[in-house]
Each structure stands twice: as structure tokens, then as C-alpha cells.
Amino acid sequence: MTSHPFEAPYERIAGDDGKGLVLIADHAKRALPAAYAGLGLPAGEFERHIAYDIGVENVTRALARLTGAPAILCGFSRLLIDPNRGEDDPTLIRQLYDGTIVPGNYPISEAERQTRLDRFYRPYHAAVAELIAHTAAASGAAPLVISLHSFTPVMQGRPRPWHAGLLWDRDDRAVTPLIAALAADERLTIGDNEPYDGALPGDTMHRHATMSGLAHALIEIRQDLIADEEGARSWAERLAPILDAINARPDMHEVRHYGSRTDRI
């Protein structure tokens, strides 16, 4: 059984809502309610990226402290149900993930699927929506939404050269200056929609930012760079002044509907 106890579907970190900046961490934690008995997995599986985004919780906490922005951290492992997927996505509740069969998810009844949606997934997304709405009201404008994730240095035997990647769909207002600022450090290799494509229908950014016309970006940081507290703090210190500068731009707080590359015509 996992040794990471479950407390709530989400954790909200208080901040200055008037700043107009919101931080989101979908895969920050690896906790499970005790009743799920670790989904039948050895405890070691919860040290892997399949359970959570390694380093992201520490980066998000440090970034919230440095910028003063409020943040939402998802409170449960992605193995229970993945908050960064649409409700109809086949990978919402994974039965097989990076070579690991998840016994507690295979098979899974429709009743249990609905239980996980109602107890964990939907309360988390309701909290994200509430924080964005509260920030908009407090700042008097559309907020800038930043989602924080991490990725493995190697996937399926292939090394990933990027130190960080910026994911986006059609709205590049925040992504373009983010890439420029990070790439100004010649030591860094920055990916543009790498190592994943930012156009994922139903994911958190699509649901809470793209569909609402909010400026946003999803920042992926390579896990070996933030696995310890020093690395996480260093990346938060790198990102904080960049995000503060971008957040100060008026165009980051305008509602603009670009649509999505995944929208059906």
C-alpha cells in the first residue's frame, strides 16, 4: 500500500488573487484513499512518474511563494483518475501505464468509474474553476493561467534533450515570451510543444483556459532537474521573474477566443 496518505481532492494555496495569475498542478501528488489499497501495486510504483509528476509539488509551492500567486494542487494520484484528461478520454483511468498493469483499475466497473469522477475528478475541476473565477473578480480582468508538469528524461528508450517544454494549442500569447525568456539562457534546450502536443481535447488547459479565451501555458520541466528540493527551488526562482513580467502585460488579461486545433468543424 502506498505510504502517501490522501487528505482531500485538492489543496488550495492562498495568494494575492488580485495579481491575476493562477498556478495549477494536476499531477502534484501521489496520494490514494486507504480504501483503494494502493490499487494493488507495490509501494515502489508510487515513486515513479506513472503515479505523479516528480518535483512539481515543490516547484509549485516555491513559485506560489515567490510570485504571491494562488495555486491549486490536485490531491490524488493520476493512477486513481487522471485530472488532465477529458471525462471521455480512454486514458482517464489507466489499466496499463508504461509497462505496469494496475490491478485496481482492471477491470473497473461503470459504477466505480462514476464514483471516482464524483469524489475526486469533478471536485478538483470545480475548485480550479472557482479559483479562476475568484481571481478574475479580484483582479478585475481575465487571469493568466499557468499549468505545471514534469516529464521523464527517457521515454521508451529515447533520451529527451529538452530541459523544459512549453505546450500550447492556438493561443501563444504566454508561450512565445516564455520560450524567448527561457531560451535566452544558452545552457537550456527549450521545447515548443515538446515532449507532448498541447492540443489535447478535454485536458485541464483546454477545459479551463482555451474554451474560456484565457491566456495560458503548460510548462513541462524534465524530472531529473527538479527531483530534489534544490533543483525545484532553482527552477521556481528561474520562472518567477519571467512569469511576473509576462503577467504584467495587458494582453495577458484579455479574453481572446482562438479555438482549438482539435475543434471539429
HELIX and SHEET records of a PDB file:
HELIX    1   1 ASP A   17  LYS A   19  5                                   3    
HELIX    2   2 ALA A   34  GLY A   40  5                                   7    
HELIX    3   3 ALA A   43  GLU A   47  5                                   5    
HELIX    4   4 VAL A   56  THR A   67  1                                  12    
HELIX    5   5 PRO A  103  ASN A  105  5                                   3    
HELIX    6   6 GLU A  110  ARG A  116  1                                   7    
HELIX    7   7 LEU A  117  TYR A  121  3                                   5    
HELIX    8   8 ARG A  122  SER A  139  1                                  18    
HELIX    9   9 VAL A  175  ALA A  183  1                                   9    
HELIX   10  10 THR A  204  MET A  205  1                                   2    
HELIX   11  11 HIS A  206  THR A  210  3                                   5    
HELIX   12  12 GLN A  223  ILE A  226  1                                   4    
HELIX   13  13 GLU A  229  ASN A  247  1                                  19    
HELIX   14  14 PRO A  250  HIS A  253  5                                   4    
SHEET    1   A 7 TYR A  10  ILE A  13  0                                        
SHEET    2   A 7 ALA A  71  CYS A  74 -1                                        
SHEET    3   A 7 LEU A  21  ALA A  25  1                                        
SHEET    4   A 7 LEU A 144  PHE A 151  1                                        
SHEET    5   A 7 HIS A 216  ARG A 222  1                                        
SHEET    6   A 7 ALA A 164  LEU A 167 -1                                        
SHEET    7   A 7 ILE A 190  ASP A 192  1                                        
SHEET    1   B 2 LEU A  96  TYR A  97  0                                        
SHEET    2   B 2 THR A 100  ILE A 101 -1                                        
SHEET    1   C 2 VAL A 154  MET A 155  0                                        
SHEET    2   C 2 ARG A 158  PRO A 159 -1                                        
END                                                                             
